[in-house]
Amino acid sequence: MGDVTGLLLAAGAGRRMGGPKALLRRDDGTPWVVAARQTLLDGGLDDVLVVLGAAADEARSLLGDARSVVAKDWDRGMGASLETGLRELAADSAQVVLVHLVDLPDVDAEVVRRVLSHADGPETLARAVYAGAPGHPVLIGRDHWSAIADGTDDEGARAYLAIHGAVTVECGDLASGTDRDRPQDLDPRSDI
């Protein structure tokens, strides 16, 4: 889908997890950053920009020739990563960005496809919800990029999406949408 670019936020230090979540590995050995990028590609995106920060060199080496950028102020939180990604994509032809987080291992390509089906040009604002609770991925049309990049905080675009009436796309039948922040959030019986 050429008019939509994926934006994978993978810059955090993962302090509660004990290290950067981008570097964690699934049971099959695949790094989370690689798996999350592949989920976006499998979901229908042709281009994905990965925003790195903590352990950027190590994460970049795992990604090979995948497109990436380093958020210089990644330690400010998700908003800094989102701002970096949106500013990097401003020169591209994409009209919509699909924002995803590296720490959502149960969000699969089917969720991405469902949310992606709501991309409708530069005015698009839509987000996955799980049993009504807001989550990711999130679609942001180009018309909103500047305002979001200028006004993001450590929670990213949450307030902007709420104020501007983002379309909600229920995905609770496909995934939990729960992020994994601490070691106890990892289920030893799962393949994450």
N, CA, C and O atoms as a DFTB+ gen file, in Angstrom:
768 C
 N C O
     1  1       0.857      -1.175       0.000
     2  2       0.000       0.000       0.000
     3  2       0.895       1.227       0.000
     4  3       1.352       1.658       1.059
     5  1       1.150       1.791      -1.158
     6  2       2.134       2.835      -1.343
     7  2       1.849       4.154      -0.663
     8  3       2.788       4.887      -0.353
     9  1       0.583       4.493      -0.414
    10  2       0.297       5.780       0.205
    11  2       0.323       5.717       1.724
    12  3       0.122       6.735       2.387
    13  1       0.569       4.528       2.291
    14  2       0.683       4.355       3.739
    15  2       2.058       3.776       4.051
    16  3       2.477       2.783       3.457
    17  1       2.750       4.411       4.988
    18  2       4.049       3.931       5.445
    19  2       3.923       3.494       6.892
    20  3       3.241       4.143       7.685
    21  1       4.573       2.404       7.235
    22  2       4.607       1.951       8.618
    23  2       5.636       2.733       9.407
    24  3       6.698       3.078       8.889
    25  1       5.322       3.010      10.655
    26  2       6.237       3.690      11.569
    27  2       6.289       2.866      12.849
    28  3       5.352       2.878      13.647
    29  1       7.383       2.160      13.034
    30  2       7.550       1.275      14.180
    31  2       8.389       1.979      15.234
    32  3       9.553       2.299      14.995
    33  1       7.798       2.220      16.404
    34  2       8.498       2.887      17.495
    35  2       9.176       1.835      18.363
    36  3       8.517       1.016      19.003
    37  1      10.517       1.875      18.372
    38  2      11.310       0.853      19.064
    39  2      12.514       1.476      19.753
    40  3      13.596       0.890      19.771
    41  1      12.327       2.675      20.326
    42  2      13.459       3.445      20.838
    43  2      13.679       3.330      22.339
    44  3      14.757       3.677      22.821
    45  1      12.707       2.860      23.084
    46  2      12.783       2.910      24.540
    47  2      13.856       2.036      25.164
    48  3      14.314       1.058      24.573
    49  1      14.246       2.419      26.380
    50  2      15.274       1.688      27.123
    51  2      14.713       0.449      27.802
    52  3      15.479      -0.423      28.211
    53  1      13.398       0.350      27.931
    54  2      12.799      -0.814      28.577
    55  2      13.253      -0.974      30.019
    56  3      13.582      -2.080      30.449
    57  1      13.273       0.112      30.761
    58  2      13.775       0.069      32.140
    59  2      13.042      -0.956      32.990
    60  3      13.671      -1.701      33.742
    61  1      11.718      -1.004      32.881
    62  2      10.950      -1.978      33.679
    63  2      11.164      -3.404      33.195
    64  3      10.982      -4.356      33.954
    65  1      11.550      -3.551      31.931
    66  2      11.791      -4.879      31.368
    67  2      13.213      -5.351      31.660
    68  3      13.500      -6.547      31.613
    69  1      14.096      -4.406      31.959
    70  2      15.482      -4.770      32.219
    71  2      16.395      -4.557      31.027
    72  3      17.566      -4.935      31.068
    73  1      15.878      -3.958      29.970
    74  2      16.666      -3.669      28.777
    75  2      15.755      -3.313      27.627
    76  3      14.544      -3.512      27.717
    77  1      16.314      -2.786      26.538
    78  2      15.504      -2.379      25.390
    79  2      14.651      -3.530      24.847
    80  3      15.158      -4.615      24.561
    81  1      13.358      -3.273      24.712
    82  2      12.445      -4.318      24.231
    83  2      12.700      -4.673      22.773
    84  3      12.380      -5.780      22.342
    85  1      13.267      -3.754      22.018
    86  2      13.600      -4.051      20.619
    87  2      14.538      -5.245      20.521
    88  3      14.515      -5.975      19.530
    89  1      15.360      -5.447      21.539
    90  2      16.368      -6.508      21.514
    91  2      15.873      -7.834      22.083
    92  3      16.543      -8.856      21.935
    93  1      14.706      -7.832      22.731
    94  2      14.162      -9.092      23.252
    95  2      13.930     -10.058      22.108
    96  3      13.784      -9.652      20.955
    97  1      13.899     -11.321      22.432
    98  2      13.723     -12.340      21.390
    99  2      12.514     -13.215      21.683
   100  3      12.208     -13.542      22.829
   101  1      11.850     -13.576      20.611
   102  2      10.750     -14.536      20.684
   103  2      11.326     -15.912      20.985
   104  3      12.541     -16.108      20.944
   105  1      10.464     -16.847      21.281
   106  2      10.915     -18.218      21.538
   107  2      11.706     -18.791      20.375
   108  3      12.599     -19.615      20.573
   109  1      11.381     -18.355      19.152
   110  2      12.090     -18.880      17.980
   111  2      13.399     -18.137      17.698
   112  3      14.074     -18.425      16.709
   113  1      13.761     -17.175      18.570
   114  2      15.010     -16.437      18.427
   115  2      14.905     -15.135      17.657
   116  3      15.877     -14.382      17.591
   117  1      13.756     -14.852      17.077
   118  2      13.577     -13.619      16.305
   119  2      13.507     -12.414      17.242
   120  3      12.707     -12.414      18.178
   121  1      14.328     -11.391      17.009
   122  2      14.247     -10.180      17.831
   123  2      12.883      -9.503      17.663
   124  3      12.307      -9.494      16.575
   125  1      12.387      -8.945      18.752
   126  2      11.090      -8.281      18.697
   127  2      11.052      -7.207      17.623
   128  3      10.038      -7.071      16.939
   129  1      12.124      -6.438      17.453
   130  2      12.113      -5.365      16.459
   131  2      11.968      -5.935      15.051
   132  3      11.290      -5.343      14.211
   133  1      12.587      -7.056      14.793
   134  2      12.480      -7.703      13.476
   135  2      11.075      -8.269      13.290
   136  3      10.479      -8.115      12.223
   137  1      10.546      -8.921      14.319
   138  2       9.209      -9.518      14.239
   139  2       8.135      -8.450      14.053
   140  3       7.217      -8.630      13.253
   141  1       8.242      -7.343      14.783
   142  2       7.240      -6.279      14.672
   143  2       7.266      -5.645      13.283
   144  3       6.215      -5.362      12.709
   145  1       8.454      -5.424      12.748
   146  2       8.566      -4.883      11.385
   147  2       7.942      -5.849      10.389
   148  3       7.216      -5.429       9.488
   149  1       8.219      -7.135      10.542
   150  2       7.667      -8.136       9.631
   151  2       6.147      -8.190       9.722
   152  3       5.474      -8.403       8.713
   153  1       5.603      -8.002      10.918
   154  2       4.149      -7.963      11.085
   155  2       3.548      -6.854      10.230
   156  3       2.513      -7.051       9.593
   157  1       4.192      -5.691      10.213
   158  2       3.686      -4.582       9.398
   159  2       3.768      -4.906       7.912
   160  3       2.841      -4.612       7.158
   161  1       4.858      -5.502       7.497
   162  2       4.995      -5.894       6.084
   163  2       3.964      -6.958       5.720
   164  3       3.323      -6.870       4.672
   165  1       3.803      -7.953       6.573
   166  2       2.820      -9.015       6.321
   167  2       1.396      -8.473       6.325
   168  3       0.510      -9.043       5.688
   169  1       1.175      -7.373       7.042
   170  2      -0.145      -6.758       7.113
   171  2      -0.491      -5.903       5.910
   172  3      -1.605      -5.388       5.821
   173  1       0.451      -5.741       4.976
   174  2       0.134      -5.034       3.745
   175  2       0.936      -3.782       3.463
   176  3       0.700      -3.119       2.453
   177  1       1.874      -3.443       4.326
   178  2       2.691      -2.257       4.076
   179  2       3.911      -2.621       3.247
   180  3       4.491      -3.694       3.414
   181  1       4.294      -1.720       2.353
   182  2       5.485      -1.925       1.525
   183  2       6.714      -1.263       2.121
   184  3       7.843      -1.647       1.814
   185  1       6.498      -0.269       2.972
   186  2       7.603       0.508       3.525
   187  2       7.378       0.690       5.019
   188  3       6.274       1.020       5.452
   189  1       8.433       0.472       5.806
   190  2       8.367       0.645       7.254
   191  2       9.616       1.394       7.698
   192  3      10.735       1.007       7.359
   193  1       9.421       2.459       8.452
   194  2      10.513       3.187       9.086
   195  2      10.530       2.791      10.552
   196  3       9.514       2.895      11.238
   197  1      11.684       2.337      11.036
   198  2      11.836       1.940      12.432
   199  2      12.560       3.056      13.169
   200  3      13.644       3.474      12.761
   201  1      11.957       3.544      14.262
   202  2      12.587       4.575      15.080
   203  2      13.302       3.892      16.240
   204  3      12.687       3.196      17.047
   205  1      14.616       4.108      16.305
   206  2      15.464       3.495      17.323
   207  2      15.964       4.556      18.294
   208  3      15.878       5.753      18.023
   209  1      16.486       4.101      19.426
   210  2      17.034       5.020      20.424
   211  2      18.029       4.297      21.295
   212  3      19.212       4.226      20.963
   213  1      17.560       3.750      22.423
   214  2      18.431       2.972      23.308
   215  2      18.979       1.781      22.527
   216  3      18.239       1.105      21.813
   217  1      20.263       1.534      22.665
   218  2      20.920       0.409      21.973
   219  2      20.670       0.459      20.464
   220  3      20.487      -0.576      19.823
   221  1      20.666       1.662      19.910
   222  2      20.348       1.835      18.490
   223  2      21.281       1.055      17.578
   224  3      20.825       0.450      16.608
   225  1      22.566       1.054      17.864
   226  2      23.511       0.349      16.989
   227  2      23.232      -1.147      16.966
   228  3      23.265      -1.776      15.908
   229  1      22.959      -1.712      18.133
   230  2      22.666      -3.147      18.197
   231  2      21.352      -3.469      17.486
   232  3      21.266      -4.447      16.742
   233  1      20.334      -2.645      17.717
   234  2      19.047      -2.872      17.061
   235  2      19.179      -2.724      15.548
   236  3      18.616      -3.516      14.793
   237  1      19.916      -1.719      15.110
   238  2      20.103      -1.500      13.673
   239  2      20.796      -2.701      13.035
   240  3      20.461      -3.083      11.914
   241  1      21.751      -3.294      13.732
   242  2      22.453      -4.459      13.176
   243  2      21.505      -5.644      13.013
   244  3      21.697      -6.471      12.122
   245  1      20.492      -5.733      13.857
   246  2      19.502      -6.808      13.737
   247  2      18.585      -6.591      12.538
   248  3      18.063      -7.548      11.965
   249  1      18.393      -5.333      12.164
   250  2      17.469      -4.979      11.085
   251  2      18.083      -5.080       9.696
   252  3      17.362      -5.009       8.701
   253  1      19.383      -5.242       9.609
   254  2      20.020      -5.312       8.297
   255  2      19.840      -4.017       7.540
   256  3      20.157      -2.943       8.052
   257  1      19.328      -4.111       6.312
   258  2      19.178      -2.912       5.487
   259  2      17.804      -2.257       5.621
   260  3      17.444      -1.406       4.808
   261  1      17.040      -2.643       6.630
   262  2      15.730      -2.024       6.845
   263  2      15.903      -0.536       7.147
   264  3      16.897      -0.122       7.744
   265  1      14.941       0.238       6.733
   266  2      14.967       1.689       6.916
   267  2      14.799       2.031       8.400
   268  3      13.869       1.551       9.048
   269  1      15.700       2.860       8.935
   270  2      15.604       3.241      10.345
   271  2      16.152       4.647      10.550
   272  3      16.885       5.182       9.718
   273  1      15.775       5.224      11.680
   274  2      16.252       6.535      12.097
   275  2      16.404       6.481      13.615
   276  3      15.677       5.754      14.292
   277  1      17.346       7.248      14.141
   278  2      17.556       7.293      15.587
   279  2      16.936       8.570      16.147
   280  3      17.217       9.671      15.673
   281  1      16.093       8.406      17.159
   282  2      15.539       9.550      17.880
   283  2      16.598      10.007      18.876
   284  3      16.879       9.314      19.854
   285  1      17.176      11.155      18.628
   286  2      18.270      11.651      19.476
   287  2      17.821      11.840      20.927
   288  3      18.604      11.636      21.855
   289  1      16.568      12.227      21.117
   290  2      16.036      12.468      22.460
   291  2      15.041      11.382      22.865
   292  3      14.025      11.666      23.500
   293  1      15.338      10.145      22.493
   294  2      14.450       9.013      22.747
   295  2      14.083       8.886      24.219
   296  3      13.003       8.391      24.543
   297  1      14.964       9.326      25.119
   298  2      14.708       9.177      26.550
   299  2      13.598      10.102      27.051
   300  3      13.205      10.013      28.214
   301  1      13.086      10.991      26.190
   302  2      11.925      11.828      26.532
   303  2      10.623      11.046      26.469
   304  3       9.599      11.518      26.965
   305  1      10.640       9.872      25.875
   306  2       9.432       9.061      25.812
   307  2       8.924       8.855      24.399
   308  3       9.553       9.248      23.417
   309  1       7.757       8.221      24.334
   310  2       7.173       7.852      23.052
   311  2       6.945       9.056      22.149
   312  3       7.103       8.958      20.932
   313  1       6.578      10.180      22.730
   314  2       6.329      11.370      21.927
   315  2       7.539      11.799      21.115
   316  3       7.402      12.224      19.968
   317  1       8.728      11.688      21.708
   318  2       9.954      12.057      20.994
   319  2      10.199      11.121      19.821
   320  3      10.635      11.557      18.755
   321  1       9.920       9.838      20.012
   322  2      10.087       8.866      18.926
   323  2       9.090       9.127      17.812
   324  3       9.443       9.087      16.633
   325  1       7.846       9.395      18.183
   326  2       6.813       9.688      17.192
   327  2       7.170      10.956      16.413
   328  3       7.058      10.992      15.188
   329  1       7.596      11.982      17.126
   330  2       7.997      13.228      16.466
   331  2       9.135      12.981      15.475
   332  3       9.090      13.468      14.345
   333  1      10.150      12.230      15.893
   334  2      11.274      11.926      15.007
   335  2      10.795      11.217      13.748
   336  3      11.196      11.573      12.640
   337  1       9.939      10.214      13.918
   338  2       9.443       9.461      12.772
   339  2       8.618      10.303      11.823
   340  3       8.796      10.226      10.607
   341  1       7.714      11.109      12.365
   342  2       6.871      11.949      11.513
   343  2       7.700      12.981      10.755
   344  3       7.446      13.234       9.577
   345  1       8.671      13.567      11.406
   346  2       9.524      14.554      10.725
   347  2      10.367      13.885       9.639
   348  3      10.585      14.467       8.576
   349  1      10.838      12.676       9.900
   350  2      11.618      11.937       8.900
   351  2      10.765      11.615       7.673
   352  3      11.255      11.650       6.544
   353  1       9.495      11.304       7.897
   354  2       8.609      10.914       6.798
   355  2       8.008      12.109       6.054
   356  3       7.381      11.929       5.010
   357  1       8.189      13.312       6.570
   358  2       7.572      14.495       5.960
   359  2       7.973      14.680       4.501
   360  3       7.183      15.192       3.709
   361  1       9.180      14.275       4.133
   362  2       9.650      14.436       2.749
   363  2       9.188      13.303       1.836
   364  3       9.357      13.383       0.619
   365  1       8.613      12.259       2.403
   366  2       8.136      11.117       1.613
   367  2       6.797      11.431       0.948
   368  3       6.170      12.452       1.228
   369  1       6.381      10.541       0.071
   370  2       5.107      10.724      -0.625
   371  2       3.923      10.130       0.132
   372  3       2.777      10.347      -0.261
   373  1       4.171       9.398       1.191
   374  2       3.082       8.759       1.938
   375  2       2.082       9.799       2.432
   376  3       2.460      10.891       2.858
   377  1       0.819       9.447       2.368
   378  2      -0.247      10.320       2.846
   379  2      -0.729       9.932       4.237
   380  3      -1.376      10.722       4.925
   381  1      -0.406       8.704       4.641
   382  2      -0.849       8.174       5.929
   383  2       0.296       7.373       6.525
   384  3       1.049       6.716       5.807
   385  1       0.420       7.434       7.843
   386  2       1.389       6.600       8.544
   387  2       0.620       5.666       9.480
   388  3      -0.348       6.069      10.124
   389  1       1.069       4.420       9.542
   390  2       0.501       3.462      10.485
   391  2       1.539       3.269      11.584
   392  3       2.599       2.687      11.353
   393  1       1.226       3.761      12.781
   394  2       2.150       3.731      13.916
   395  2       1.918       2.463      14.723
   396  3       0.789       2.124      15.076
   397  1       3.014       1.775      15.004
   398  2       2.957       0.541      15.784
   399  2       4.085       0.559      16.808
   400  3       5.074       1.271      16.637
   401  1       3.934      -0.222      17.868
   402  2       4.923      -0.293      18.938
   403  2       5.593      -1.657      18.953
   404  3       4.968      -2.670      18.640
   405  1       6.864      -1.676      19.318
   406  2       7.645      -2.911      19.308
   407  2       7.200      -3.895      20.388
   408  3       7.455      -5.093      20.269
   409  1       6.539      -3.409      21.439
   410  2       6.227      -4.277      22.580
   411  2       4.796      -4.814      22.586
   412  3       4.199      -5.006      23.645
   413  1       4.261      -5.051      21.407
   414  2       2.915      -5.612      21.260
   415  2       2.993      -6.918      20.473
   416  3       2.478      -6.996      19.357
   417  1       3.624      -7.932      21.032
   418  2       3.894      -9.138      20.243
   419  2       2.673      -9.944      19.828
   420  3       2.773     -10.776      18.926
   421  1       1.516      -9.723      20.461
   422  2       0.361     -10.508      20.013
   423  2      -0.458      -9.796      18.942
   424  3      -1.428     -10.359      18.434
   425  1      -0.083      -8.575      18.594
   426  2      -0.739      -7.867      17.492
   427  2      -0.122      -8.381      16.196
   428  3       1.068      -8.198      15.938
   429  1      -0.958      -9.028      15.386
   430  2      -0.435      -9.691      14.191
   431  2      -0.875      -8.983      12.909
   432  3      -1.510      -7.929      12.941
   433  1      -0.518      -9.592      11.793
   434  2      -0.798      -9.001      10.480
   435  2      -2.289      -8.809      10.241
   436  3      -2.685      -7.876       9.541
   437  1      -3.116      -9.668      10.806
   438  2      -4.559      -9.530      10.624
   439  2      -5.067      -8.238      11.270
   440  3      -5.925      -7.558      10.706
   441  1      -4.545      -7.902      12.439
   442  2      -4.894      -6.633      13.085
   443  2      -4.441      -5.467      12.206
   444  3      -5.196      -4.521      11.980
   445  1      -3.217      -5.542      11.717
   446  2      -2.688      -4.477      10.857
   447  2      -3.583      -4.296       9.635
   448  3      -3.924      -3.166       9.284
   449  1      -3.967      -5.384       8.987
   450  2      -4.834      -5.289       7.801
   451  2      -6.170      -4.634       8.142
   452  3      -6.673      -3.804       7.384
   453  1      -6.741      -5.009       9.283
   454  2      -8.039      -4.447       9.655
   455  2      -7.933      -2.938       9.869
   456  3      -8.766      -2.181       9.371
   457  1      -6.928      -2.505      10.597
   458  2      -6.756      -1.068      10.834
   459  2      -6.413      -0.360       9.528
   460  3      -6.948       0.710       9.236
   461  1      -5.527      -0.954       8.750
   462  2      -5.096      -0.378       7.476
   463  2      -6.269      -0.153       6.520
   464  3      -6.223       0.755       5.690
   465  1      -7.297      -0.955       6.626
   466  2      -8.457      -0.802       5.741
   467  2      -9.185       0.523       5.974
   468  3     -10.043       0.901       5.176
   469  1      -8.860       1.221       7.040
   470  2      -9.487       2.511       7.343
   471  2      -8.654       3.699       6.868
   472  3      -9.013       4.848       7.129
   473  1      -7.553       3.438       6.180
   474  2      -6.743       4.526       5.622
   475  2      -7.526       5.186       4.497
   476  3      -7.942       4.521       3.548
   477  1      -7.722       6.486       4.604
   478  2      -8.558       7.190       3.640
   479  2      -8.003       8.581       3.344
   480  3      -8.724       9.576       3.412
   481  1      -6.727       8.635       3.021
   482  2      -6.137       9.899       2.626
   483  2      -5.561      10.696       3.782
   484  3      -5.514      10.225       4.918
   485  1      -5.124      11.913       3.474
   486  2      -4.358      12.705       4.432
   487  2      -5.122      13.157       5.674
   488  3      -4.504      13.590       6.647
   489  1      -6.435      13.066       5.662
   490  2      -7.211      13.466       6.841
   491  2      -7.478      12.294       7.794
   492  3      -8.125      12.480       8.825
   493  1      -7.000      11.113       7.473
   494  2      -7.251       9.902       8.257
   495  2      -6.794      10.031       9.706
   496  3      -5.699      10.520       9.984
   497  1      -7.642       9.590      10.617
   498  2      -7.291       9.365      12.021
   499  2      -8.076       8.139      12.460
   500  3      -9.305       8.177      12.523
   501  1      -7.379       7.061      12.763
   502  2      -8.046       5.831      13.194
   503  2      -7.103       5.060      14.097
   504  3      -5.882       5.173      13.986
   505  1      -7.680       4.279      14.989
   506  2      -6.846       3.490      15.894
   507  2      -7.520       2.188      16.264
   508  3      -8.746       2.082      16.315
   509  1      -6.681       1.201      16.520
   510  2      -7.181      -0.066      17.033
   511  2      -7.672       0.142      18.459
   512  3      -7.096       0.913      19.227
   513  1      -8.742      -0.557      18.794
   514  2      -9.179      -0.655      20.184
   515  2      -9.378      -2.132      20.488
   516  3      -9.694      -2.932      19.607
   517  1      -9.186      -2.468      21.747
   518  2      -9.286      -3.852      22.199
   519  2     -10.300      -3.884      23.328
   520  3     -10.032      -3.405      24.430
   521  1     -11.477      -4.457      23.046
   522  2     -12.605      -4.430      23.981
   523  2     -12.866      -2.984      24.411
   524  3     -13.142      -2.706      25.578
   525  1     -12.774      -2.079      23.448
   526  2     -13.044      -0.668      23.680
   527  2     -11.882       0.151      24.192
   528  3     -11.955       1.380      24.185
   529  1     -10.808      -0.490      24.637
   530  2      -9.649       0.238      25.166
   531  2      -8.719       0.644      24.027
   532  3      -8.368      -0.193      23.195
   533  1      -8.311       1.925      23.975
   534  2      -7.454       2.378      22.883
   535  2      -6.104       1.671      22.868
   536  3      -5.522       1.372      23.911
   537  1      -5.625       1.413      21.654
   538  2      -4.344       0.737      21.497
   539  2      -3.705       1.058      20.161
   540  3      -3.997       2.085      19.548
   541  1      -2.839       0.178      19.720
   542  2      -2.112       0.316      18.455
   543  2      -2.365      -0.913      17.601
   544  3      -2.687      -1.981      18.122
   545  1      -2.222      -0.767      16.295
   546  2      -1.684       0.358      15.541
   547  2      -2.661       1.524      15.420
   548  3      -3.861       1.404      15.664
   549  1      -2.074       2.669      15.026
   550  2      -2.809       3.914      14.849
   551  2      -2.507       4.452      13.457
   552  3      -1.354       4.465      13.026
   553  1      -3.542       4.893      12.758
   554  2      -3.378       5.538      11.447
   555  2      -3.452       7.049      11.619
   556  3      -4.378       7.569      12.240
   557  1      -2.467       7.745      11.061
   558  2      -2.443       9.205      11.138
   559  2      -2.196       9.760       9.740
   560  3      -1.150       9.516       9.137
   561  1      -3.173      10.507       9.236
   562  2      -3.036      11.136       7.931
   563  2      -2.099      12.331       7.974
   564  3      -1.923      12.966       9.014
   565  1      -1.507      12.622       6.837
   566  2      -0.515      13.699       6.711
   567  2      -1.034      15.038       7.233
   568  3      -0.252      15.821       7.772
   569  1      -2.314      15.319       7.089
   570  2      -2.864      16.592       7.561
   571  2      -2.642      16.799       9.058
   572  3      -2.683      17.933       9.535
   573  1      -2.409      15.728       9.800
   574  2      -2.256      15.795      11.258
   575  2      -0.797      15.710      11.715
   576  3      -0.510      15.957      12.886
   577  1       0.115      15.370      10.827
   578  2       1.498      15.093      11.238
   579  2       2.155      16.258      11.955
   580  3       2.758      16.075      13.012
   581  1       2.046      17.444      11.398
   582  2       2.725      18.604      11.975
   583  2       2.197      18.916      13.372
   584  3       2.977      19.137      14.298
   585  1       0.884      18.933      13.523
   586  2       0.295      19.232      14.832
   587  2       0.692      18.186      15.864
   588  3       0.970      18.523      17.015
   589  1       0.721      16.926      15.463
   590  2       1.106      15.868      16.396
   591  2       2.591      15.962      16.727
   592  3       2.971      15.844      17.892
   593  1       3.426      16.171      15.728
   594  2       4.870      16.282      15.973
   595  2       5.188      17.465      16.884
   596  3       6.096      17.386      17.711
   597  1       4.447      18.553      16.736
   598  2       4.693      19.743      17.556
   599  2       4.124      19.620      18.962
   600  3       4.578      20.308      19.876
   601  1       3.138      18.753      19.144
   602  2       2.446      18.718      20.429
   603  2       2.522      17.417      21.189
   604  3       1.761      17.215      22.135
   605  1       3.422      16.525      20.800
   606  2       3.481      15.238      21.484
   607  2       4.214      15.348      22.809
   608  3       5.110      16.173      22.988
   609  1       3.804      14.491      23.726
   610  2       4.485      14.390      25.011
   611  2       4.906      12.941      25.196
   612  3       4.990      12.192      24.223
   613  1       5.169      12.544      26.418
   614  2       5.659      11.183      26.621
   615  2       4.601      10.118      26.355
   616  3       4.921       8.930      26.331
   617  1       3.361      10.516      26.156
   618  2       2.307       9.560      25.824
   619  2       1.996       9.539      24.334
   620  3       1.045       8.882      23.910
   621  1       2.777      10.243      23.546
   622  2       2.552      10.235      22.110
   623  2       1.356      11.081      21.728
   624  3       1.211      12.206      22.206
   625  1       0.499      10.550      20.870
   626  2      -0.609      11.316      20.296
   627  2      -1.956      11.005      20.942
   628  3      -2.997      11.356      20.387
   629  1      -1.955      10.358      22.096
   630  2      -3.206       9.916      22.725
   631  2      -4.240      11.038      22.846
   632  3      -5.381      10.873      22.414
   633  1      -3.854      12.166      23.423
   634  2      -4.802      13.264      23.616
   635  2      -5.290      13.810      22.278
   636  3      -6.479      14.083      22.117
   637  1      -4.388      13.971      21.325
   638  2      -4.758      14.486      20.009
   639  2      -5.803      13.587      19.355
   640  3      -6.794      14.073      18.810
   641  1      -5.582      12.291      19.411
   642  2      -6.517      11.347      18.793
   643  2      -7.889      11.427      19.448
   644  3      -8.911      11.357      18.764
   645  1      -7.916      11.572      20.765
   646  2      -9.192      11.659      21.478
   647  2      -9.927      12.951      21.131
   648  3     -11.128      12.936      20.865
   649  1      -9.211      14.051      21.135
   650  2      -9.824      15.358      20.862
   651  2     -10.345      15.443      19.431
   652  3     -11.389      16.046      19.185
   653  1      -9.626      14.845      18.491
   654  2      -9.976      14.958      17.076
   655  2     -10.816      13.793      16.561
   656  3     -10.991      13.642      15.352
   657  1     -11.328      12.986      17.454
   658  2     -12.302      11.965      17.082
   659  2     -11.799      10.875      16.165
   660  3     -12.423      10.580      15.146
   661  1     -10.681      10.278      16.513
   662  2     -10.164       9.174      15.700
   663  2     -11.197       8.057      15.602
   664  3     -11.845       7.710      16.590
   665  1     -11.343       7.506      14.421
   666  2     -12.207       6.345      14.206
   667  2     -11.631       5.183      15.006
   668  3     -10.421       4.958      14.999
   669  1     -12.489       4.454      15.688
   670  2     -12.013       3.287      16.438
   671  2     -12.290       2.022      15.636
   672  3     -13.352       1.857      15.035
   673  1     -11.303       1.139      15.648
   674  2     -11.382      -0.115      14.904
   675  2     -11.236      -1.246      15.914
   676  3     -10.137      -1.513      16.400
   677  1     -12.334      -1.903      16.226
   678  2     -12.304      -2.963      17.239
   679  2     -11.497      -4.154      16.744
   680  3     -11.762      -4.706      15.676
   681  1     -10.509      -4.536      17.539
   682  2      -9.623      -5.650      17.193
   683  2      -9.508      -6.657      18.334
   684  3      -8.661      -7.549      18.292
   685  1     -10.349      -6.519      19.343
   686  2     -10.284      -7.400      20.500
   687  2     -10.558      -8.854      20.183
   688  3     -10.203      -9.734      20.968
   689  1     -11.185      -9.126      19.048
   690  2     -11.410     -10.515      18.644
   691  2     -10.162     -11.133      18.026
   692  3     -10.113     -12.342      17.803
   693  1      -9.151     -10.307      17.749
   694  2      -7.933     -10.785      17.095
   695  2      -6.723     -10.827      18.022
   696  3      -5.835     -11.659      17.842
   697  1      -6.682      -9.940      19.009
   698  2      -5.510      -9.840      19.884
   699  2      -5.911      -9.133      21.173
   700  3      -6.994      -8.557      21.265
   701  1      -5.029      -9.183      22.163
   702  2      -5.288      -8.464      23.414
   703  2      -4.847      -7.011      23.312
   704  3      -5.400      -6.145      23.990
   705  1      -3.845      -6.736      22.459
   706  2      -3.315      -5.389      22.343
   707  2      -2.555      -4.930      23.570
   708  3      -2.278      -3.740      23.719
   709  1      -2.214      -5.855      24.450
   710  2      -1.524      -5.529      25.694
   711  2      -0.027      -5.426      25.469
   712  3       0.600      -6.337      24.930
   713  1       0.538      -4.292      25.895
   714  2       1.988      -4.158      25.755
   715  2       2.685      -4.937      26.865
   716  3       2.120      -5.202      27.926
   717  1       3.906      -5.283      26.584
   718  2       4.708      -6.057      27.529
   719  2       5.781      -5.123      28.080
   720  3       6.739      -4.785      27.386
   721  1       5.608      -4.709      29.337
   722  2       6.514      -3.739      29.947
   723  2       7.471      -4.332      30.972
   724  3       8.545      -3.779      31.209
   725  1       7.089      -5.460      31.584
   726  2       7.897      -6.057      32.655
   727  2       8.090      -7.537      32.376
   728  3       7.298      -8.138      31.649
   729  1       9.121      -8.127      32.938
   730  2       9.342      -9.563      32.713
   731  2       8.124     -10.413      33.064
   732  3       7.858     -11.411      32.395
   733  1       7.383     -10.034      34.098
   734  2       6.209     -10.827      34.480
   735  2       5.071     -10.724      33.467
   736  3       4.112     -11.492      33.536
   737  1       5.169      -9.775      32.520
   738  2       4.165      -9.670      31.457
   739  2       4.371     -10.718      30.371
   740  3       3.500     -10.926      29.527
   741  1       5.513     -11.367      30.395
   742  2       5.814     -12.380      29.386
   743  2       5.262     -13.714      29.847
   744  3       5.581     -14.184      30.939
   745  1       4.453     -14.307      29.031
   746  2       3.858     -15.601      29.348
   747  2       4.800     -16.693      28.853
   748  3       5.023     -16.813      27.649
   749  1       5.356     -17.488      29.760
   750  2       6.307     -18.513      29.321
   751  2       5.684     -19.567      28.414
   752  3       6.403     -20.322      27.759
   753  1       4.363     -19.627      28.368
   754  2       3.699     -20.612      27.507
   755  2       3.466     -20.091      26.103
   756  3       3.036     -20.842      25.228
   757  1       3.745     -18.812      25.873
   758  2       3.473     -18.236      24.555
   759  2       4.720     -18.246      23.689
   760  3       5.816     -18.570      24.145
   761  1       4.524     -17.883      22.431
   762  2       5.638     -17.832      21.483
   763  2       6.105     -16.393      21.287
   764  3       6.368     -15.968      20.162
   765  1       6.206     -15.655      22.373
   766  2       6.732     -14.286      22.254
   767  2       8.046     -14.184      22.979
   768  3       8.658     -13.116      23.001
